[in-house]
Amino acid sequence: MKQKNTQKIIIVKSKTRLEQLTAKFNTKGQADFYLKRQRDNLLEKQDFLSKKMRKSLASNYATMQTNVGSGEFKDFQEEHDAYHRSLERVQKICSQFLKVKTIESDFLPSYLFTAGDIVVVVGRDGLVANTAKYVNGLPIIGVNPDKQRNDGVLLRFDPQTLQKALEKVLRDSHERAFVTMAEVVLDDGQRLLAFNDFFIGPKTHTSARYQITYQGFTENHSSSGVIVATGAGSTGWLSSLFNMAAGIYQVFGQAVPLDRQTQGWETEQLIFVVREPFLSKMSHIDIPAGILQASEALILESLMPNDGMIFSDGITEDALQFNSGKIAKIGRASEKAHLVMP
C-alpha cells in the first residue's frame, strides 16, 4: 500500500491547556490550587464586588462547573485526557501504514518536511491553519480529537475515520481542497505566509504608524494596525471587524446593511481592513479597507521606531519585525494549502 515517494507520516500535536498550566506552576496540584484560589478570592473580596454580584457569580459558577469549557480544573483534566486518548489512537493507526514522527507545533517553523510526507494534525482548527504555512503543499489530514470542544471546520476527520483517509491519500484518490494563502515579503527578503490572516502593527496597544499604498494611492496612517485576510480567514478575525462595524451602525441608528464578505477558501482575493484609523494633521483615512485581486499587492512602509511587527494566524512567536524603514508587500501566495477532505 505504500506510495513510492512517501517517506513518513508527520503527526503535529500541541500542548493541552493542562500541560501549559503544569509548566507554569510546576505540578498539576499547584495549578489546581491556583485556579481555585483565584476564584475564591474573587467571590470573597468585599471591596471588589457587591454582595449581590458575588451571590450571582457563585450561582453561575455552581451551574457552570459541569459544563464543557467551564474553566474548572476538572474540565482542563477531562480535555487533556480526551486529547491524549485521541492522539494515542492516531499514532497507533498511522504506525500501521508508515514510519511515524510526532512533533510539537512549536517546532513547525524549523522542521524540515520532505516531499512525499503526509501530515496529520491533531488539535484545534487553528493548528491546521498554522501547520499549512510550513508544509509546502503536502496533504494535511485534520483530526478532531474532541468534538465536544472543537468546532472542526478544518478538522474533517476523527480517529474513527482516519484509517480510510490515509488509505485514500496513499492511493492518491482522496478528495481535496486547495486553500489560497497570503504572503508578506519584506524589502530584505524575509517572507511569511498566512492561512487565515496577517496582522501588521505594534506589539502593544500603541498606535501603528505607517505609509500605505493601495491601487496607486499613498497616504500616512495612524491606526490600531491592519488586518489582511484570505477567504479561509473571512470567517475569523475579519468577521469580527465587520461585526463591530455593523454594531456601531446599529447603535447609532444607521440602517445601512453590511455585507460581511464571507468568501470561499479557494478565492484568489484578499481583503484588508484598517483598524480604528485616526484622522489628524499627519494621518489620513481615505484608505480604510480594500480588496486585493490576484495580481495586486498592498504596500506598507513602517514609520514605527520600534515594536512594529507582522504575524500571521495569531502566532506571534515567529513574527517579522516591522520598524522604521522596513517595507512590506502583501499579496496572494503562490503556494496553496492542500487539505484532505472526506
N, C-alpha and C positions, 0 to 999 in steps of 0.2 A: 504493500500500500504506500510505501514511502515514495515521495516525489524526488526525482534525481537531484535537483538543486536545493532541496530543502535540507537545512542543516540542523535546526533545533527549534523547539518551542520556547519562546521567552514569555514567562509569566510576570506581569507587572503588578505589584501589590503596593499597598500604602499602610501606614501605621493607623491603627484604630484610635479613637479618642481616649480610650482607656490606656493604651500604650503611651500616648503623648502625656497624659496626666501622670502616669507612673514615672516617666522620665523626668518630669518636672519635680515631683515630690518624693522620688526615690523608691517608694513602695506603694502598693495598692491601698494598704491600710491608711497611710498618711494622706493619700489623695481622697479617700472616703471621708476621713476625719475633717479635712479642709472644706469639702463641699457641704457637709452637714453643719459645720460651724458657721460658715458664711450665711447659710440660710437662717439658722437660728438667730444669729446676730441681727439680721435684717428684721426679724419679727419682734425682737426684744428691745431695739433701740427706741427709747421713749421720745427722743428729740428729732428723730428722722421721719417717723410715720405716726399718723394719728391712730388712736385705739381702733377706730372704725376701719381704717385701711389695713391695720395689722390683722384684724379679725377676718377681713375679706381675703387677704393674701393667704392666711392659714387655711381657710376653707378651700381656696383654689388649689393650694399645694396638695391638700389631702385628696382632692378629686383627681389631680393630675399624676399622682405618684405611680399609678399603674399604667399610665399612658405611654405609648412609644414616643420617645423624644422628650420625656419629662424633665430631663436634667438630673434625675436621681442617679446615684452611683449604681444602683441595681440595673438601671437602663443602660448605662455605659457597659456594664459587665455582660448583659444579655446581647448587646450589639457586638461586642468583642467576640463572644463565644460563637454567635451566628456567623460572623465573618470568617473565623478560623476553621469552622466546620466546612464552610463552602470552599475555602482556599485549599484545605487538605484534600477534598474530593476532586477539585480541579487538578491539582498536582498529580493525583493518582490516575485520573483519566488521561491526562496529557502524556504521562510516562508510558502508557500502553502503545503510543504511536512513535515517539521520537525522544531523543535526549531533551531534558528539560532544564532550564536555568531560571531561577526566580530572582528578580531584582526589586529593590525598593524604588519607589518613584523618585526619591531624592537623587538617584544615580542616573536618571534619564538623560540629562544634558551631556554627560561624559561617557555614557555607554555606547560601544560601537556595535550597531546592528549589522547583520550580514545579509546580503541578497539571498532570498530563499527562506529566511526565518519566518515563522508565524508568531504573531504577538497576541497573547491572551491577557486581557486587562481584567482584574478582579477588584472592584471598588465602586466608587461613586461615578456618576456621569462625568464629572469634571476630570477624573483621572484618564478617561478615554481621550478627552479633548487635549489634555496636556501631553499624553503619550504620542498622539498623532503628529505632533510637531517634530519629533525626533527620529521617526522610523522610516522616513524617505519612501512612503508609498507602500510599505509592507501591509499585508492584510491584518486587520485588527478585529479580534473577536471580543466583544464586550460582554462580560459575565456579571450578572446581578447577584451579589452574594446574600442580599437581604431585601426581599420585595416589600417587607413591612416598612422599610426606612428609605429606600431608594426609588426615585421615580422611574428610572430605567429608560429614559429617552434614547440614550446611546448604548444601553446595556440590553441588547436584544436577546440574550441567551441566559440560561441559568445552568447550574451543574447537571440538571437532568437532560438538557438539550445540547450540551457542549459536545458530546461524542459525535453526534450526527453532523454538527457544524464542522468539526475537524475533518471528518471523512470527506465532506464536500470540498473543503479547501484543498485537501491533498489531491483530490481528483480535478481540481480547478473547475468545479461545476457549481460553485456557490453563487447565491445572489449577492450583489454588492452595490454599495453606494459610494460615489466619488464626491467628496465634500470639498468645496472651494475654500482655500485658506488665504489669509492675508500675509503680507511680508512688510517689514520695515528694514530699510538699508541706510546706514549712516554714511557720511562722506568719507570716513576712514575704512569702510568696507565691512564693518560689523553688521550682522544680519540676524533677524529674529522672526520666527513665524508665529501666527496666531490662528487657532482653530475657531474661536468664538470672537475675540475682540482684543484690541490694543487699548491701553491707557497711556497717554502722553501727558505728563505734568509733574508736579512736585511730590516729593516723598511725604510731605506734611500737608497741613491744611492752609499753607500759604498760597498766594496767587501764582499761577503758572503764567509766565511772560514769554512770548514767542512771536515770531513773524510767520504768518500763514499765507500760503499761495494756493489758490484753487481756481481752475479754469482761467488762468492768465491774470487773475486779480490778486493783489497782495495788500495785506494790512497788518498792523500790530494788534495783538490781543493781550488782555489780562483776564484770566478766567480760572475756573477750577480744573482745567485740563480738557483734553479732547478724547473722546471715545470713537474708535473706528471698528465697526462690526461687520462680520461676514453674515451670510444667510443663516448659518447654523447659530450664530450669536444673536440673531434678531429677536429671539425669544428670551434672551438673557438680560445682560446689563442694559442693552439698548432699549428693551421693552420697559424697563423701569424709568428711563428718561421720558419716554412717551407717556407713561402713566402719570409722572409728575406734571408734565405739561398739560395733560388732559384734566388733571385735578385742579390745577390753577385756573384753567379756563372755566371749569365748573363752579368753583368757589366764587369767582368774581363775575359770574353772570354771563359769560360768553357762550353762545350757542353754536360755536364752530366745531363740527365733528373732527376728530383727529384720527387719521389712519395710522395704526401702529406699525406698519411696514414689516409685517411678518413675511419672511421670504423662505424659499426652498433652500436646502443645503447646497444644491448644485448651481445656484445663481452666480453669475460672474460679477455681479455688482457688490460694492461695499458701500456702507452708509457711515458717515461721520457726523457727530454732534459735538458742539462746543458746550461744555458745562458752565452755566452761570456766567456768560460773557459780561464784562463790566465796561460801561461807556465812560470815557474820560477824555481829557485833552490829549492823552498819549495812547489810548486804546480805543478800538472801534468794534462795531458789532454787525457789520454788513455781511460777514460770512459765519452765520450761526450754525449751519448744517449743510449737508450736500450728499450727492450720490456720485460715487466714483465708478465709471464704466470700466470695462475690462482693460482698456488701454490707458486709462487715466491714472494720475498719481496726485497725492496730496503732499505738499512740501512744507515742512516746518523748520524754522531756524530758531534755536533756543536763545532766549535773552535772559536766562536764569543763571546767575553767577555760580550757584551750587544747588545741590539737592534735586536737580531735574532728573527724570527717569522715564524709561519706556518699558512697560512689561506687558505680557500677554496672558490672557485666560486666568487672571487673578494670581499668577505665580510671580512673586517679587524676587525670589531667590536668584534668578538668572536674568535680572533686568539689565538693560543697557543704560549707562549714564548719558544724560542729555543736558549738558550745561552749556554756558555761553559759547557761541561759535559753532556748535555742532549743528549739522543739517541732516534732517531725516526725510527720506522719501518713502511714502506708504502707498501700497497698491496691492493688486492681486498677485499671489504667489504662483509660480509655475507648477509647483507640486500640489497634489491633491491628496487628501486623506482617503484611505481605502478601508471602508468599514464593511465587515461581513454582515449580511442581513439574513433573516430567516426565510 
